[in-house]
Amino acid sequence: MAFDETVDWVVIGSGAGSMTSALVMRTAGKSVLILEKSAFIGGTTAKSGGVIWVPNNRFMKADGEQDSVEAGITYLDAACEDLPGSGHDKRLAYVNQAYRMIDFLVDSGVELERGSAFWPDYYDELPGGCKTSRTVVAKPFDKKELGKWAKRLRKGFLEVPVKLDDGMKLAYERLDPAVAKAKRRLILKTIWSRLTGKQFVTAGAALQGRMLKASLAAGVELRTATAVSELVAENGAVTGVVAGGRRIGARLGVLVNAGGFAQNQAMRDTHMPGTQASWSLANEGDMGELHTEMARVGGVLAQMDQMVGYQTTLSPGWERAYITPPAQSLTGKPHAILVDQSGVRYMNEGGSYELFCQTMIERNRTVPAVPSWAILDRTYVERYQVAQTFIDKAVPKGWVEAGYLHMADTIEQLATSIGTDPATLSATVDRWNGFVAQGRDEDFHRGERAYDTWLGDPYHGPVAALGAIERGPFYAVPVVPGDVSTYGGAVTDVYGRVTDATGTPILGLYATGVSSASVMGGVYPGAGSSIGPSMTFGYVAAKHAAGLDNQV
């Protein structure tokens, strides 16, 4: 059947990998059409921290640090599982191409920088692990530079003129007068920027704003509110799509970067029972339709039981929040632990958020652990926030009444309040306090990784992640296994091509991001381990389709 229109490269979804691929194609002189089903550009990436994990990147070198492809692949091979869509060759393609992708974007005018000088890999103790930082982020961006497209950029979580690294330090405003002063300056800077007609965003919105600006300047066509309903397959090859009632041909191929299925509860019940769409940070369009379409035309889905877990605490009003209250560092700070509903501690609370949630779900199969309880003492609430709120001087209205926050003068009374055996919880806290006194967590080794130190408190010593739970009153809040998105999708090869059941590439069909089975094999090795692969394999796929480079 004839197409209503034809372009060289059709991209489904407007995440960072989509626009990376589009820029490659435009550099090759090819026409590009990005189709986004929502009203906004940027996908879940725009709501996220926008961090890109890249070994051997140019910013590390600029800081005088040594890293290499060899160190990167050594680390990934040590940390990751071999699963469909993930193996040594695929991981090697990633570390070989990720730093080149960053170089390409910088050369294309996308302003990036190092995420932090200290943001360690999540398993930094493994061979090849990095104890400083392999992270890359976008510089803060004035979205007014987008003109009429500014209103179409999906809202971020940190829309102020501050670097992401500096923004994260604001949590320590009570511990460091310099941070408190910086916060006051930021408030004034934000007010001034708005008065002068600027609207700065940082984190994921800055990345997507800069990618959108570069894409528009390069001549990429983007259409919002245009859902793809069908992949057009002819004689075993994908030749186009049906979107908005129109048949659109793709001479060089179709790239699927349409997100995962985090908001599709039926698919979650099938592939990852016990998890909830309502706890996800993913955008409302994360429904998995293109997973189904890729399978219909012969693609194989894998790692569908995996998600990028991101623990959250459901404080009253969370249903109306743009971002569910994060709890990544809630129990990674001193003076806090996590226990299951029997009152037993069962993990290193300072580790990877993906592993944190995976461990919680696995624990729940034998002992009720969803939700689990964060146990805190008075010292904790005087120093750190709970659900992004200081509660030592005033507890938010409704927190106690709704059964969210539990307070008690003793650990035994707190246990009774949360329905846990008092003797068990008391013994758990006593055991923890004993570990703190000796400076070593003998059960789960919290505080022994550089990453545990990052999640801990730089103003606390001698071990940044360890602190006794001994000052009353004592507090408990529930923690559940939320997520950033799902982690499974179509199996792809080293060029980003979707493969069938025999391992043969389906001509004309590529996938990246969480529309594809993760190159990381069910593990999250460092901050930016989903955005990094999305952008890298978007870059690789476009080069392959355009015939620019067949070496990975």
N, C-alpha and C positions, 0 to 999 in steps of 0.2 A: 504494500500500500504506500502511496505517496506521502511525503512529509509536508506539513504546513510551512515549515522553515527548517533550515539546516545550518549548523555551525560546526566548527572543528571539535570543540571540547565542551561537553555538558557536565556540570558539577551539581550534585544534589546535596543541599545543605550549605550553610555559610560559615562554618567553623574556620579555625585558623588553617587547617590543612587544605581546605577548599581554596582559600585565597592564595596560599602559597603555590598550589598547583596552577592557579589562574595566572599568577605573575610569571611562572616559568613559560607557560604557553604563549603569553603575550610577548615575552622576550624572543620567542621563536617565530613571532609574526602570525600566530594562529588566533582565530576568533574564539571567544569564551563566553559561555552563558552560565551563570550561577542561579539556581532555582532554590528559593527559600520558602517553605510553606507558611512560616509565621509572618507576622507583620514586621519583625525585627531582624536585623543582621547581627550575627555574632555567635549564635548558639549558646550552649552552656559555658563555653570558654569565656564569653563576656561576663558571666556571673562569677567566674572563678578567680583564683589568684593569678591566672595567666602565666604560670611558670613553665619553663621549657627545660627539660633535663638533657644536657648535651655534654658528653665527655669530649675532652680535647678542644674546647671552644676557644675562640680568639680572645675572650675577655680574661680567661684564666692566664693565658700567655701574656697578656698586657700587664697583668699583676705580678708577673715573674714566676708563676707557678708551672710546674712540670706536670703534664698529663699526656695521655697518648691513646691511640686506638687500641693498642695492646692492653693497657690497663683497663679500658672500658669494657672490652670483650671478656677479659679475665673475670671482672666483677660480675657482669651479666651472666656468664656461664656458671659462676658459683652461686648466684642468687636465684636464678630463674629455673623453672621447670621446662622440660621438653614436652610440649603439647601441640596438637594440631594448630598451625599458625605460628608456632614458636619453636625454634630450634637454633642451633649454633649458626647456621648460614644466614638465617633471617636476622638474628641479633647482630651478627657481624656486618650485614648490610646496613643496619641501623647506625652502628657506631662509625662506620666508614662514611656515611652520608649525612649524618646529623650536623656535624660541624660545617660541612660544605653548604648545607641548607642555610645555616645562620649567616655564613659569609655572603651567600647570594642575596639574602634579604637585606643585610646591611648595605651591600653594594647597590641594592634597588631603592635605597632611601628610607628603609624602615629603621627607625632609631631604637636600638636595643642596648642593653647594658647588663652587667652581672647582677644577678638577683641579690646576692649578698656575698661577703667574703667568708661567712660562716653559715652554711646551711648544708650540713653533711648528708651523704647518702644514708638511706634508711637502714642499711646493713653494712655500715662502714667498716666493721671488723673483719669482713670477708676479704679474700685476696682481690686486689685491684680497687677496693673501696676508697672513696674520697672522704677525708675528714674535714675538708674546708668547704668547697662548694662547686658543683657543676651546673648551677642554675643560671638561666638567662631570662630576663624579663624585658618588657617594653618600658621606655621612659614615659613619665606622666604625659598625658595628651590633652590638648584643648579641643574638645569635640566640636566646638564652633568652627573649626577648620574644615569640617565636613559640609558646611553650608546646609542645604535642604536635607541632606542625608543624616544630619545630626540627630533628628528625631527618630530615625530608623535604626540607630545603633542601640542594641539591647543594653539596658541599665546594668551597671556594675555594682559591686558592694562597697566600693571605696571611691566616692566621687569628690575627691579633694586633691589639691596640688601637692602631693607628697609621694616620694618614692615608696614602693611596697615595703622594702626593708625598714625604712624609717617609720612607716605606718604601723608595722607590727611591734615596734619598740614602745609604742604609746601605751601598751598594757602595763608598763612599769612606771607609770607616772607617779605612783605613791612612793616608789623606792629610789627614785633618782630625780633630784631637783632640776637637772638639765633636761630630762625628758618632759617634766611638767612644764618647763619654760618653752620647750619646743612645741608642745601642744597648744599653748597660748598663742605662739607665733603662727602656727598653722591655722588656727581659727581666724586670726586677723588676715592672714594671706588669702584664705578662702573667701572671706567677705570682700576683700579688695578685688580679687579676681572676678567675682560676680559683678561688682559695681563697674568694672571696666569692660564688661561684655565677654568675659571668658568663662568657660565651664570645663574645668579640668577633671579628668578621670585617671585612675591608675589601675594597676593589676590587670585582670582580664579585659576590662573595657578599654584600657589604654592599648593593649595589644591589638584587639580587634578594631579599634578606631584607627590605629596606624595602618593595619593591613587593609582596611576598607579604603582609606585615603589613597594608598599606593595602588590598589586595584582600580579605583575610579580613574586615577591619573593615567594608568596604563591602557585604559580603554576596555576594561572588563564590563560586560553587561550583567547587571544583577536585577532579579525580579523577586519582590517579596509577595507574600500571600499567594504563592503559586506552588501548590502541592503536586508532587509527582505521584501519579496513581498506577503507573505501569512502566516496566522496562520492556522496550520493544526488542524481541529476539527473532532473528531470521537466520535459518540454516546454521544454528548453533552459535551465532554471534550476536552480541548486543549492538544494535545500530542506532538506538535512540531511546526516547522516553515519551510518555504521554503525560502532559502537565497542563492544568488549567483548560482542559478540553482540547488541547492542540497536540499534534504529533510533531515532535522536534527531533530531527536527525542529528547524529553526532559522527562526523567523518572519522575522527581519531579515537573516539571512545567516550565512555561515561564513567565518571568517578563518583562513587557513593560515599558521602561523608555526612550522613543524615542523623548522626547520633545513635544512641542505643535504644533500649526499651524500658528505661527506668520509670516512666510514668504509666506504663501499661501493666496494671495489676494482674490481669489474666496471664500474661506472659511471665510475670514474676512468680505467680503461683505454680506455673508449670516448671520453670527452670530453677528458681531459687525460693522455694516455699519458706514462709516465715518472715520474709522481708516485706516492707511496706513502701509503696510508691509515694505516700504522703510524707515520708521521711527523707526523700531525695532532694538534693539541690539542683538536679537536672531541670532544664526548662520544660515548659508544658508540652512541647512538641515531641518529646522523647518517647515515641510510641512504638517504634520497631517495625513500621510498615515495610521499610526497605529491606529489613532482615528477611521478611516473608517473601518479598519479590525476588531477592537474590537467590533464595532457596528454590523458588518456582522455576527460575531459568537454569537451574543446575548447580548453583553454588552450594557448598557444604558449610553448615553453621557449627561452630565449636566454642568451647569455653563459656557456654551459655549459663553456667552456674556461678559465674564470677561477676563480682561488682567491685568498683573502686570505693570500698567502704570508707565512710567518713562519719565518725561518731557524733551524735548530737544529743542535746538534752532538751526535752520538750517543755520549756517553761510556759506558763499560761500566756495565751495569745500567739503561740508559735504558728497556729494555722493561718494566721493573717500576715505573717512575716514574709518578706521577699526572700530572705535567706533563713532557713531553720537554724536555731541557735547552735553554733559549732561547739564541740567539746573536745577538740583535738588535744589541747594541752591541759584540760581540766584536771585529769588525774595524773598527768605527767609532771606537775609541779610538786614541790615539797609539801609535806603536811596533808597528803591526800593519797588514797588508794581506791581501787575498784574491787567490789565483791559481788558474787552472785547472790541469788535470793536465799541461799542457805547461810550467807555470811562469810563465805570462803573466798579468799583472793586467789585468782587463777591465771594471771598473765603479767607480763611486763607492761605496765600502763604507759610507758614512754615510747613504745615502738611505733612502727608504721601504722597509719590509720587504716590502711587496707587490711593488715594483719590483725589489728585490734578488733575490727568488726568481724572478720572471718573467725577469729578465736571465740568471740562472743556467741556467734551463731552455732559453732561446733559445740561449745559448752552447753548451750541450751538444749541440745539433743539428749543430754543425760542429766543435767541439773538445771532447773529454771534459771535463766540468765538474761532474758529479754523482757523487761529491762534489767540491767544490773544497777548497782548503787554506787555512786561516788560518795565516799566517806571523807569528811573534811573536819578540821578543827578551827578554833577561833583565830589562831595565827594565820591560817590560810585566808579566811575571809577579810582579814585586815590588810592583807598584802595583794590579793588577787581577786579578779572578778569571777562571778558565777553567772553563766548565761549572759555575759557581757554587761554585768551589773555588780557594783559593790553593794554588799548586803549587810555589812557590819554595823552601820549606823541606822539604816532603815530597810526593812524587808519590803519589797514591792507588794502592793495590795493584791490579795488573792493568791499569792504563792503558797501560803500555809493552808488557807481555806480549801484550795483546790487539791490538796494532797501532794503538791509538787515538792515543796521544801519541808523537810522534817528537821526539827531542832530539839535538843534535849541536853540536860546538864551532865548526863553520864552516857557512856557507850552502851551500857545495858538498857537504859531508857530509850536510846535512839534505836536499838535493835527491836525493841517492842513496838516502837512507832512504825517501823518499816516492815514488820511481820517476820523478823528474823530471830533465830534463837539467840538470846543474850549471851550465853556462855560461849557460843561459837564465834560471834562477832568480837567479843572481848578478847578471846584467845587470838583471833586473827590480828587485831590491832596490837596486842602485846608482842606478837611475833614480829610484826613490822617494826615496832619501836625498838626491839632488840637489834634488828638489822641496821637501823639508823644509828644506833649507839656504836656499833662496831664498824660502820661505814661501808657495809657491803650487803646487798640483797642476795642472800644465799638461795632463795627460791627461784627468782626469775632474772637476776642480774641487772635490774634497773639501775641506770646510772653508769654502766660500764662502757656504753657506746658514746661516741661523740654526739650522735643524734639525740640520745637521751639528755645530754647536757644542753643541747639546743632547745629541747622542749621544756627543760627545767627552768631554773631561775639563776641568771648570771650574777645576781647580787647575793646569792645564798651559798654558803660553803659549809664544809669543804667539798661535799658532793652536791652538784647543782640540782639533782633530781630527788634527793633524799631529805626528808624532814619528818620529825615525830608528830604523831597525832595524840596530843596530851593535854591541850588547853581547852576547857569547856567555855561556852557550850559547844556541842558537836552538831554537825549538820550532815544531811544526806539528800541527794537529788538523783533522779533516775537518768540513766544513759542508755540510748538505743543505737542499734547499728544502722545509721543512715548511710547515704552514699552520694558521690558526685555524679556517677552514672554507672551503667552496666559495663562489663568488660569483655563480653563475648560477641561474636559476629561471624561474618564470612571468612573462611580460610583464604589467605592470600599468599602469593609467593614473594620472592625477594624484590620483585618489581612492582608489587602492589596489585598484581592481577588476581582476580577471584578465580579459584580453581574448583573443578568438579570432583566427583567421588574417586576418579582415577588419578587425581593430581594434575590433570591437564588444564591449562588456563582457558577460561572462557573468553574468546576474542571480543575485544571492545569493552570489557567490564573490569573496572578497578574499584578498590575500596580502601579506605583509610579511617583513622580514628576509631571510635568505639562502634562503628559499623562493621569493623573487621575484628577477627579474633586477635587478642593482644599479642604483640611480639614479645611481651614480658612474661608470658606463660603463667598467668594467675598470681604474679608477684608485682608489688609496686616498689621498685628499687630506689626511688628518689623523687623529690618534689618535681613535678612536671613530667611524670612518666606516662601520661596519656596525651597531653598536648604535644610533647616532643615527638612521639611516633606519628601522631596525626599529621603534623607539619612535614616531617621527614619523608613519610611514604606518599604524601601528596606531592612533594617535590620529586621523588623518585618516579612515581607513576606518570607524572606529566613529562618528565624527560624521556621516559621509555616510549610513551605514546607519540611524542613528537619526533622520535628518532634522534634525540640529541646525544644520548649516552646509554650504552647497553652494559656498562660495567658498574657493578655495585660492590 
